């Protein structure tokens, strides 16, 4: 049995302590507060308690009953109770990034709920390239969240997932994201959100929610603390082009396709305006253009940050006014509770702004059934302790880790290891017997742990030496010699190195992409001493420059295991010993150290600029050398592809009455505006036959890339992932995979003005070594824009 998890320390949050204590005192209520709203005999007389009425009517009725002070105290995350209406207080801040987490105050472990299933950190789950897996994980997390809510130990509003673009490899929170590709990040967002929310019904005008998800942090947030620049003061200077076709993409998909109930704005400024005070971002884009049916919440203390730290407004009341007028509905922090009253008195904001904000938050609460009486009588009311950490949930956590693990190098088929040929295996390295390290950040109390050493012990006899006192492995007194001696005596060596939350985390960005301290020395000395294969296993969220190990013939194999969750040790062992055939692929570029030496984290440009020696960012635009490219991942099998069906020509149809806009520049590249195209009809089907030529059954990620028409390279991604699918292929068998290429999303780009345009001409699809040309053409009566 896995050993029981130890409680994890509360994650650090930058809160203004005096203000927090003040509003907490305001929000204190009697211990006898009702366990749920609309449960007493008085409910029959209150229309907001009538679940048969449209939610809009119920919300309007409730707002009409509230006094101004009561309204104001509902604008913050620790919303106060309203005893006269039978409404208890509510903590909005709960987290569920990769399992239910007690990072926010809304979740409390203990009693009937000592822990919850801890899945792999998001960056490793993303490496599975398996959209259905992401939704399945969301469904499990939703079950466990509802069960804990029913038991009074969690809320129903989970501020997850994090779908920021992993723009820079040094970012400490890159581990929380689905990687660097905006289309893939959007698919992750939509699928995980659908799994969490499980929207159903709609008889009262809105779909009902199992829990409410929140995509964060909007937008262009990907720097925490680097060289004296921190997220509270950073002004991200972003072009309209990059904002439209990179940074906004996952959030737009989250809202439109995932139908998320919430968006969280970030600490940073974008082009001089705090995101939580920007009406163009919040009101115009998220609320109006994308049609958010939910609420917009600030990252914690963001209003206080742009008032106190960024000095964006002259007074606290001005800060309140710009937030509410920009479209913010809920403040994680006390600021709105403290200063909205005086802002109203000074005429800087009206009560209608408050009412609009409350309409959005209360609508979500009603969609969750929080005003429908006893939760036990509602859908999901039967969920309880038996539904948390169930065997099925824990198995999915193991399976998710297996699917994400990436085989980076495998010289002479050193892997899988064969236990029958090994008398002993040396297991060394600072991450060889870790527990909390495996779950990354924004994690809760797992159901239990299986460490790497424990997992390997299930296959072979081991000799264990850490080789480093801590993961930083810094200083002269590291026990490297003991580990090397163990390596010398064993038939094989497994070296587990990498990072942990002391080196990459929220508020901690890295300077170096190299292995910390003397870890590389440990690997090299073990490789020089071993008489058998040497396998390096990297446990980290961020990428690492391990060129030395990649190029060293004495290092037989390299595996990246991310932060693999509670059963990560078992998953690692299953891959190393061949019980599971690896099929993960990297969701981010692995850059060399030279990139970190030359490119500031503060440089937001995605596109390269050869004139000033700037190499660009992500596989879509980066022009420099890599350690390992985006999408890299090996298998114990070999897979071949053939095109079974794909068009040679595809017609782009425009909306009725639309003509191509006038040309705005000259050149040979032709385009059509995305908002002029009939995008719902522009899904191109590509059928691919995938054959497993190896001796082992395996899962395989089929990735379809597109290269743009010749002549357009200056403006557009040099390569773009346009479709992907995960399949299981038995040894010697062939599977036909149907993929859909969204022309408007995948074969378009944003121009300098932020206008999305479809490129007309010959697009080259790449699937492994296979290439297929598709010519995009406009209907004959339509003439596309020259660009």
Long-range contacts (C-beta under 8 A, 24 or more apart in sequence): 1-448, 2-447, 2-448, 2-449, 2-450, 2-454, 2-566, 2-567, 3-435, 3-448, 3-449, 4-114, 4-448, 5-115, 5-118, 5-435, 5-445, 5-446, 5-447, 5-448, 5-449, 5-566, 6-435, 6-436, 6-445, 7-109, 7-445, 8-102, 8-436, 8-439, 8-443, 8-444, 8-445, 10-102, 10-103, 11-103, 11-441, 11-442, 11-506, 12-506, 12-507, 13-300, 13-301, 14-232, 14-300, 14-301, 14-305, 15-300, 15-301, 15-333, 16-301, 16-304, 16-308, 16-333, 16-334, 19-304, 19-333, 19-334, 19-335, 19-338, 20-333, 20-334, 22-334, 22-338, 23-76, 23-78, 23-334, 23-337, 23-338, 24-78, 26-73, 26-80, 26-337, 27-73, 27-76, 27-78, 27-79, 27-80, 27-81, 27-89, 29-80, 29-81, 29-83, 29-88, 29-89, 30-83, 33-81, 33-83, 33-88, 33-89, 34-86, 34-87, 34-88, 35-88, 35-152, 36-88, 36-370, 36-373, 36-374, 36-375, 37-85, 37-86, 37-87, 37-88, 37-370, 37-371, 37-373, 38-86, 38-371, 38-372, 38-373, 39-86, 39-373, 39-374, 40-86, 42-86, 43-86, 43-373, 46-85, 48-366, 48-371, 49-371, 49-372, 49-373, 51-204, 51-371, 51-372, 51-373, 52-204, 53-204, 54-204, 54-205, 55-204, 55-205, 55-206, 55-363, 55-366, 55-367, 56-205, 56-363, 58-204, 58-366, 58-371, 59-358, 59-359, 59-362, 59-363, 59-366, 60-359, 62-362, 62-371, 63-355, 63-358, 63-359, 63-362, 66-358, 68-341, 68-344, 68-351, 68-354, 69-341, 71-351, 71-354, 71-355, 71-358, 72-336, 72-337, 72-340, 72-341, 72-354, 73-337, 74-358, 74-361, 74-362, 75-329, 75-330, 75-331, 75-336, 75-337, 75-340, 75-354, 75-357, 75-358, 76-330, 76-331, 76-332, 76-333, 76-334, 76-335, 76-336, 76-337, 77-297, 77-300, 77-330, 77-331, 77-332, 77-333, 78-105, 90-155, 90-365, 90-370, 91-155, 92-155, 92-157, 92-297, 92-330, 92-332, 92-361, 93-155, 93-157, 93-159, 93-300, 93-332, 94-145, 94-154, 94-155, 94-156, 94-157, 94-158, 94-159, 95-158, 95-159, 95-160, 95-442, 96-141, 96-145, 96-158, 96-160, 96-196, 96-211, 97-121, 97-122, 97-160, 97-161, 97-162, 97-176, 97-441, 97-442, 97-443, 98-122, 98-125, 98-137, 98-141, 98-439, 98-440, 98-442, 98-443, 98-565, 99-141, 99-144, 99-397, 99-439, 99-443, 99-444, 99-446, 99-565, 100-141, 100-144, 100-145, 100-148, 100-154, 100-388, 100-444, 101-442, 101-443, 101-444, 102-444, 102-445, 103-441, 103-442, 103-443, 103-444, 104-159, 106-154, 106-155, 106-157, 107-148, 107-153, 107-154, 107-155, 107-444, 108-153, 108-154, 109-153, 109-444, 109-445, 110-153, 111-151, 111-153, 112-151, 112-153, 112-384, 112-385, 113-147, 113-148, 113-151, 113-153, 113-154, 113-385, 113-388, 114-445, 115-388, 115-389, 115-444, 115-445, 115-446, 115-447, 115-448, 116-144, 116-148, 116-388, 116-389, 116-444, 116-445, 116-446, 116-447, 117-141, 117-144, 117-388, 117-389, 117-393, 117-394, 117-396, 117-397, 117-446, 117-447, 117-566, 118-397, 118-439, 118-443, 118-444, 118-445, 118-446, 118-447, 118-565, 118-566, 119-396, 119-397, 119-400, 119-401, 119-565, 120-397, 120-400, 120-401, 120-404, 120-562, 120-563, 120-564, 120-565, 120-568, 121-175, 121-176, 121-439, 121-440, 121-441, 121-443, 121-541, 121-562, 121-563, 121-564, 121-565, 122-161, 122-162, 122-175, 122-176, 122-177, 122-178, 122-188, 123-166, 123-174, 123-175, 123-176, 123-177, 123-178, 123-179, 123-541, 123-562, 123-563, 123-587, 123-588, 124-400, 124-401, 124-404, 124-405, 124-561, 124-562, 124-563, 124-564, 124-565, 124-584, 125-178, 125-188, 125-400, 125-404, 126-177, 126-178, 126-179, 126-184, 126-185, 126-188, 126-404, 126-587, 127-179, 127-403, 127-404, 127-405, 127-406, 127-560, 127-562, 127-584, 127-585, 127-586, 127-587, 127-633, 128-400, 128-403, 128-404, 128-583, 128-584, 128-701, 128-726, 129-184, 129-584, 129-585, 129-587, 129-701, 129-703, 129-724, 129-725, 129-726, 130-403, 130-701, 130-726, 131-187, 131-188, 131-191, 131-724, 131-726, 132-191, 132-726, 133-399, 133-400, 133-403, 133-726, 134-187, 134-188, 134-191, 134-192, 134-195, 135-191, 135-192, 135-194, 135-195, 136-195, 136-396, 137-192, 137-195, 137-396, 137-400, 138-191, 138-192, 138-193, 138-194, 138-195, 138-196, 138-213, 139-195, 139-196, 139-198, 140-195, 140-393, 140-396, 141-195, 141-196, 142-195, 142-196, 142-197, 142-198, 142-210, 142-211, 143-383, 143-387, 143-388, 143-393, 144-387, 144-388, 144-389, 144-393, 145-196, 145-211, 146-210, 146-211, 146-380, 146-383, 147-383, 147-384, 147-385, 147-387, 147-388, 148-388, 149-211, 149-375, 150-375, 150-376, 150-380, 150-381, 150-383, 150-384, 151-384, 151-385, 156-209, 156-211, 156-212, 156-368, 156-370, 157-211, 157-212, 157-214, 157-261, 157-262, 157-364, 157-368, 158-196, 158-211, 158-212, 158-213, 158-214, 159-214, 159-216, 159-262, 159-264, 159-297, 160-192, 160-196, 160-213, 160-214, 160-216, 160-442, 161-188, 161-189, 161-192, 161-193, 161-213, 161-215, 161-216, 162-216, 162-217, 162-442, 163-188, 163-189, 163-215, 163-216, 163-250, 163-251, 163-254, 164-216, 164-217, 164-219, 164-221, 164-222, 164-250, 165-222, 165-246, 165-247, 165-250, 165-618, 166-222, 166-587, 166-588, 167-222, 167-604, 167-606, 167-617, 167-618, 168-222, 168-223, 168-599, 168-601, 168-617, 169-510, 169-513, 169-542, 169-543, 169-588, 169-589, 169-590, 169-591, 169-595, 169-596, 170-226, 170-509, 170-510, 170-511, 170-513, 170-542, 170-596, 170-601, 171-222, 171-223, 171-224, 171-509, 171-542, 171-601, 172-224, 172-225, 172-504, 172-505, 172-506, 172-507, 172-508, 172-509, 172-510, 172-542, 173-222, 173-224, 173-441, 173-505, 173-506, 174-222, 174-504, 174-541, 174-542, 174-588, 175-440, 175-441, 175-504, 175-540, 175-541, 175-542, 175-562, 175-563, 176-440, 176-441, 176-442, 176-541, 178-250, 178-587, 179-587, 179-588, 179-630, 180-587, 180-588, 180-589, 180-617, 180-618, 180-619, 180-620, 180-630, 181-587, 181-618, 181-619, 181-620, 181-630, 181-721, 182-245, 182-246, 182-247, 182-249, 182-250, 183-249, 183-253, 183-720, 183-721, 183-722, 183-745, 183-746, 184-587, 184-721, 184-724, 185-249, 185-250, 185-253, 186-249, 186-250, 186-252, 186-253, 186-254, 186-257, 187-253, 188-250, 189-215, 189-250, 189-251, 189-253, 189-254, 189-258, 189-260, 190-253, 190-254, 190-257, 190-258, 191-258, 192-258, 193-254, 193-258, 193-259, 193-260, 194-258, 194-259, 197-258, 197-259, 197-260, 197-261, 199-259, 200-379, 206-293, 206-363, 206-366, 206-367, 207-259, 207-367, 208-367, 208-368, 208-369, 208-379, 209-261, 209-364, 209-367, 209-368, 210-379, 210-380, 211-368, 212-261, 212-262, 212-294, 212-364, 212-367, 212-368, 213-258, 213-260, 213-261, 213-262, 214-260, 214-261, 214-262, 214-263, 214-264, 214-297, 215-250, 215-251, 215-254, 215-255, 215-258, 215-260, 215-262, 215-263, 215-264, 216-263, 216-264, 216-266, 216-299, 217-264, 217-265, 217-266, 217-267, 217-299, 218-251, 218-263, 218-264, 218-265, 218-266, 218-275, 218-281, 218-286, 219-243, 219-247, 219-248, 219-251, 219-265, 219-266, 219-270, 219-275, 219-281, 220-247, 220-266, 220-268, 220-270, 220-275, 220-604, 221-266, 221-267, 221-268, 221-275, 223-268, 223-509, 223-601, 223-602, 224-506, 224-507, 224-508, 224-509, 225-507, 225-508, 225-509, 226-509, 226-511, 226-601, 226-602, 227-511, 227-600, 227-601, 229-601, 229-602, 230-507, 231-266, 231-267, 231-268, 232-267, 232-305, 232-309, 232-310, 233-309, 233-310, 234-267, 234-268, 234-269, 234-602, 235-268, 235-269, 235-270, 235-271, 235-272, 236-268, 236-269, 236-270, 236-271, 236-604, 237-271, 237-604, 238-270, 238-271, 238-604, 239-605, 239-752, 240-750, 240-752, 240-753, 240-754, 241-607, 241-750, 241-751, 241-752, 241-753, 241-754, 242-604, 242-605, 242-606, 242-607, 242-750, 243-270, 243-750, 243-754, 244-750, 244-754, 244-755, 244-756, 245-748, 245-749, 245-750, 245-756, 246-606, 246-618, 248-285, 249-745, 251-286, 251-290, 252-290, 255-286, 255-290, 255-291, 255-292, 256-290, 256-291, 259-293, 260-292, 260-294, 261-293, 261-294, 261-295, 261-364, 261-367, 262-294, 262-295, 262-296, 262-297, 262-364, 263-292, 263-294, 263-296, 263-297, 264-296, 264-297, 264-298, 264-299, 264-332, 265-296, 265-297, 265-298, 265-299, 265-302, 265-328, 266-299, 266-302, 267-299, 267-302, 267-305, 269-306, 269-310, 269-312, 273-312, 274-302, 274-305, 274-306, 274-310, 274-312, 275-302, 276-302, 276-303, 276-306, 276-323, 276-326, 276-328, 277-303, 277-306, 277-312, 277-313, 277-319, 277-322, 277-323, 277-326, 277-328, 278-326, 279-325, 279-326, 279-327, 281-326, 282-326, 282-327, 282-328, 283-325, 283-326, 283-327, 286-327, 287-327, 293-363, 294-360, 294-363, 294-364, 295-329, 295-330, 295-357, 295-360, 295-361, 295-363, 295-364, 296-327, 296-328, 296-329, 296-330, 296-360, 297-328, 297-329, 297-330, 297-331, 297-332, 298-323, 298-328, 298-330, 298-331, 298-332, 298-333, 299-332, 300-332, 300-333, 301-332, 301-333, 301-335, 302-331, 302-332, 302-333, 303-328, 303-331, 303-333, 303-335, 303-336, 304-333, 304-335, 307-335, 316-342, 316-343, 317-342, 317-343, 317-346, 317-348, 317-349, 318-343, 318-348, 320-348, 320-349, 321-348, 321-349, 324-349, 324-353, 324-354, 324-356, 324-357, 325-349, 325-353, 328-357, 329-356, 329-357, 329-358, 329-360, 329-361, 330-357, 330-361, 389-447, 393-447, 394-447, 394-566, 394-567, 397-565, 397-566, 397-567, 398-567, 398-570, 398-571, 400-565, 401-561, 401-564, 401-565, 401-567, 401-568, 401-570, 401-571, 401-572, 402-571, 402-574, 402-575, 402-580, 402-582, 403-583, 403-584, 403-699, 403-726, 404-562, 404-564, 404-584, 405-559, 405-560, 405-561, 405-562, 405-564, 405-571, 405-572, 405-575, 405-582, 405-584, 406-559, 406-560, 406-582, 406-584, 406-585, 406-586, 406-632, 406-633, 407-557, 407-558, 407-559, 407-575, 407-582, 407-584, 407-633, 407-634, 407-635, 407-636, 408-550, 408-558, 408-559, 408-560, 408-628, 408-632, 408-633, 408-634, 409-549, 409-550, 409-555, 409-556, 409-557, 409-558, 409-634, 410-556, 410-557, 410-634, 410-636, 411-553, 411-555, 411-556, 411-557, 412-556, 413-636, 414-533, 414-535, 414-556, 414-557, 415-533, 415-535, 415-556, 415-557, 415-559, 415-575, 415-576, 415-578, 415-636, 416-575, 416-576, 416-577, 416-578, 416-636, 417-459, 417-460, 417-492, 417-533, 417-535, 417-576, 417-577, 417-578, 418-577, 418-578, 419-459, 419-460, 419-577, 421-491, 422-460, 422-491, 422-492, 422-532, 423-461, 423-491, 424-460, 424-461, 424-462, 424-463, 424-489, 424-490, 424-491, 425-456, 425-460, 425-461, 425-462, 425-463, 425-490, 425-491, 425-492, 425-493, 425-494, 426-462, 426-463, 426-464, 426-465, 426-483, 426-486, 426-487, 426-489, 426-490, 426-492, 426-493, 426-494, 426-526, 426-530, 427-452, 427-453, 427-456, 427-462, 427-463, 427-464, 427-465, 427-494, 427-496, 428-464, 428-465, 428-466, 428-467, 428-483, 428-486, 428-487, 428-493, 428-494, 428-495, 428-496, 428-522, 428-526, 429-466, 429-467, 429-468, 429-483, 429-494, 429-495, 429-496, 429-497, 429-519, 429-522, 429-537, 430-466, 430-467, 430-468, 430-469, 430-470, 430-471, 430-473, 430-496, 430-497, 430-519, 431-471, 431-496, 431-497, 431-498, 431-500, 431-537, 431-539, 432-464, 432-466, 432-494, 432-495, 432-496, 433-464, 433-466, 434-500, 434-539, 436-501, 437-471, 437-500, 437-501, 437-539, 437-563, 438-539, 438-563, 438-564, 438-565, 438-566, 438-568, 438-569, 439-563, 439-565, 439-566, 440-501, 440-541, 440-562, 440-563, 441-501, 441-505, 441-506, 446-565, 446-566, 447-566, 448-566, 449-566, 449-567, 449-569, 450-566, 450-567, 450-568, 450-569, 450-570, 451-569, 452-494, 452-496, 452-537, 452-539, 452-568, 452-569, 452-572, 452-573, 453-569, 454-569, 454-570, 455-568, 455-569, 455-570, 455-571, 455-572, 455-573, 455-574, 456-494, 456-569, 456-572, 456-573, 456-576, 458-570, 458-573, 459-573, 459-576, 459-577, 460-577, 463-489, 463-490, 467-495, 467-522, 467-526, 468-517, 468-518, 468-519, 468-522, 470-502, 471-498, 471-499, 471-500, 471-502, 471-503, 471-516, 471-519, 472-502, 472-503, 472-516, 472-517, 473-516, 473-517, 473-518, 473-519, 473-522, 474-516, 474-517, 474-518, 475-517, 478-517, 478-518, 478-522, 480-518, 480-521, 480-522, 480-525, 483-522, 483-526, 484-522, 484-525, 484-526, 484-529, 485-529, 487-525, 487-526, 487-529, 487-530, 487-534, 488-529, 488-530, 488-531, 490-530, 490-532, 491-531, 491-532, 492-530, 492-532, 492-533, 492-534, 492-535, 493-526, 493-527, 493-530, 493-532, 493-533, 493-534, 493-535, 494-535, 494-537, 494-576, 495-522, 495-523, 495-526, 495-534, 495-535, 495-536, 495-537, 496-537, 496-539, 497-522, 497-523, 497-536, 497-537, 497-538, 497-539, 498-537, 498-538, 498-539, 498-540, 498-544, 499-539, 499-540, 499-541, 499-542, 499-544, 500-539, 504-540, 504-541, 504-542, 509-601, 510-542, 510-596, 511-596, 512-593, 512-596, 513-542, 513-543, 513-544, 513-545, 513-591, 513-592, 513-593, 513-595, 513-596, 514-544, 514-545, 514-593, 515-544, 515-546, 520-548, 520-549, 523-548, 523-549, 523-555, 524-548, 524-552, 527-552, 527-554, 527-555, 528-554, 530-554, 533-557, 535-559, 535-576, 537-561, 537-572, 537-576, 539-563, 539-564, 539-568, 543-586, 543-588, 543-589, 543-590, 543-591, 543-627, 543-628, 544-590, 544-627, 545-590, 545-591, 545-592, 545-593, 545-627, 546-627, 547-592, 547-627, 550-627, 550-628, 560-584, 560-586, 578-636, 578-696, 581-635, 581-636, 581-637, 581-696, 581-697, 581-698, 581-699, 582-633, 582-634, 582-635, 582-636, 583-633, 583-635, 583-698, 583-699, 583-700, 583-701, 583-726, 584-633, 584-701, 585-631, 585-632, 585-633, 585-701, 585-703, 586-628, 586-629, 586-630, 586-631, 586-632, 586-633, 587-630, 588-618, 588-630, 589-618, 589-619, 589-622, 589-626, 589-628, 589-629, 589-630, 590-626, 590-627, 590-628, 590-629, 590-632, 591-622, 591-624, 591-626, 591-627, 592-624, 592-625, 592-626, 592-627, 594-624, 594-625, 595-624, 619-719, 620-717, 620-718, 620-719, 620-720, 621-717, 621-718, 623-718, 631-703, 631-705, 631-721, 633-701, 635-694, 635-698, 635-700, 636-694, 636-696, 636-698, 637-692, 637-693, 637-694, 637-695, 637-696, 637-697, 637-698, 637-700, 637-729, 637-731, 638-692, 638-693, 638-694, 639-690, 639-691, 639-692, 639-693, 639-694, 639-698, 639-700, 639-729, 639-768, 640-690, 640-691, 640-693, 640-768, 641-688, 641-689, 641-690, 641-691, 641-702, 641-767, 641-768, 641-769, 641-770, 642-688, 642-689, 642-691, 642-770, 643-686, 643-687, 643-688, 643-689, 643-767, 643-770, 643-772, 644-687, 644-688, 644-689, 644-736, 645-685, 645-686, 645-687, 646-684, 646-685, 646-686, 646-687, 646-765, 646-772, 646-774, 647-684, 647-685, 647-774, 648-773, 648-774, 648-775, 649-774, 649-775, 649-776, 649-777, 650-682, 650-684, 650-743, 650-774, 650-775, 650-776, 650-777, 651-777, 651-778, 651-779, 652-677, 652-682, 652-743, 652-758, 652-760, 652-776, 652-777, 652-778, 652-779, 653-677, 653-678, 653-681, 653-682, 653-779, 654-678, 654-778, 654-779, 654-782, 659-782, 659-783, 660-778, 660-782, 660-783, 660-784, 660-785, 661-785, 662-785, 663-785, 663-786, 663-787, 664-751, 664-753, 664-785, 664-787, 665-786, 665-787, 666-786, 667-711, 667-786, 667-787, 668-711, 668-786, 669-709, 669-711, 669-712, 669-715, 669-759, 669-761, 669-786, 669-787, 670-759, 670-760, 670-761, 670-784, 670-785, 670-786, 670-787, 671-751, 671-757, 671-758, 671-759, 671-760, 671-784, 671-785, 671-786, 671-787, 672-757, 672-758, 672-760, 672-778, 672-782, 672-784, 672-785, 673-755, 673-756, 673-757, 673-758, 673-785, 674-744, 674-748, 674-756, 674-757, 674-758, 675-756, 677-743, 677-744, 677-758, 679-742, 679-743, 679-744, 682-742, 682-743, 682-744, 683-740, 683-741, 683-742, 683-743, 684-740, 684-741, 684-743, 684-774, 685-738, 685-739, 685-740, 685-741, 686-723, 686-738, 686-739, 686-740, 686-741, 686-765, 686-772, 687-736, 687-737, 687-738, 687-739, 688-736, 688-737, 688-739, 688-767, 688-770, 689-734, 689-735, 689-736, 689-737, 690-727, 690-729, 690-734, 690-735, 690-736, 690-737, 691-729, 691-733, 691-734, 692-729, 692-730, 692-731, 692-732, 692-733, 692-734, 693-732, 694-731, 695-731, 696-731, 697-728, 697-729, 697-730, 697-731, 698-728, 698-729, 698-731, 699-726, 699-727, 699-728, 699-729, 700-726, 700-727, 700-728, 700-729, 701-725, 701-726, 702-726, 702-727, 702-737, 702-739, 702-767, 703-767, 704-739, 704-741, 704-765, 704-766, 704-767, 705-765, 705-766, 705-767, 706-741, 706-746, 706-747, 706-763, 706-764, 706-765, 706-766, 707-763, 707-764, 707-766, 708-749, 708-759, 708-763, 709-759, 709-760, 709-761, 709-762, 709-763, 710-761, 710-762, 711-761, 712-749, 712-759, 712-761, 712-787, 715-749, 715-751, 715-787, 716-749, 716-759, 717-749, 719-766, 720-746, 720-747, 721-746, 722-746, 722-747, 722-765, 741-765, 743-776, 747-776, 751-787, 757-785, 757-787, 760-784
